[in-house]
Amino acid sequence: MVACLRPAMPVGRLALIALALSATVEFFRLVHTPWLDAFGLTLAGQLLLGRIFSLRNLLAYAVGIAVAAALDAVSRRPAR
């Protein structure tokens, strides 16, 4: 989404922002308040926040972001 809003931003910076946003969402699952727990039980809450915290998810995010950043970097190279 950041790349759509700022297409001229360097790929590395986009990747760091994506990683920071995904890590923030993942760590946000460790916060428990009544209103947040109630939101987490809804379909929207499950889709946006997920249900449980997982370090594996952070690894999956990092791998996915690295692959997307590599593809983005290759697609930005000028044709020879």
C-alpha positions in Angstrom: 0.0 0.0 0.0 2.9 2.3 0.8 4.4 1.6 -2.7 1.1 2.6 -4.3 1.0 5.9 -2.4 4.8 6.6 -2.9 5.9 4.8 -6.0 9.2 6.7 -6.2 10.3 5.6 -2.7 13.4 3.4 -2.7 12.6 -0.4 -2.5 14.7 -0.8 0.7 12.7 1.9 2.5 9.4 0.4 1.3 10.5 -3.0 2.6 11.5 -1.6 6.0 8.1 0.2 6.3 6.2 -3.0 5.3 8.2 -5.0 7.9 7.6 -2.4 10.6 3.8 -2.3 9.9 3.5 -6.1 9.8 5.6 -6.5 13.1 3.4 -3.8 14.7 0.2 -5.7 13.8 1.7 -9.0 15.0 2.9 -7.5 18.4 -0.4 -5.7 18.7 -1.9 -9.2 19.3 -0.2 -9.3 22.6 -2.3 -6.4 23.9 -5.5 -7.4 25.6 -8.2 -4.9 26.5 -11.9 -5.7 26.6 -12.8 -3.7 23.5 -9.9 -5.1 21.6 -10.7 -8.7 22.6 -14.4 -8.1 21.6 -13.2 -6.7 18.2 -10.9 -9.7 17.7 -14.0 -12.0 17.9 -15.6 -10.3 14.9 -14.8 -11.3 11.3 -13.2 -7.9 10.7 -11.0 -8.3 13.8 -9.9 -11.8 12.8 -9.0 -10.6 9.3 -7.2 -7.4 10.4 -5.5 -8.6 13.6 -5.6 -12.4 13.4 -6.2 -14.5 16.5 -2.8 -15.4 18.1 0.7 -14.0 18.3 3.3 -16.1 16.4 7.0 -15.6 15.8 6.6 -17.8 12.7 4.3 -15.2 11.2 7.0 -12.6 11.6 9.4 -14.8 9.8 6.8 -15.4 7.0 6.2 -11.7 6.7 10.0 -11.0 6.5 10.4 -13.7 3.7 7.4 -12.4 1.8 8.5 -8.8 2.0 12.0 -9.8 0.9 10.7 -11.6 -2.1 8.3 -8.8 -3.0 11.2 -6.2 -2.6 13.4 -8.3 -4.9 10.8 -8.5 -7.5 10.1 -4.8 -7.2 13.8 -4.0 -7.5 14.1 -6.1 -10.6 11.0 -4.6 -12.2 12.4 -1.1 -11.7 15.6 -1.7 -13.6 15.6 0.0 -17.0 15.6 -2.3 -20.0 19.0 -2.6 -21.7 
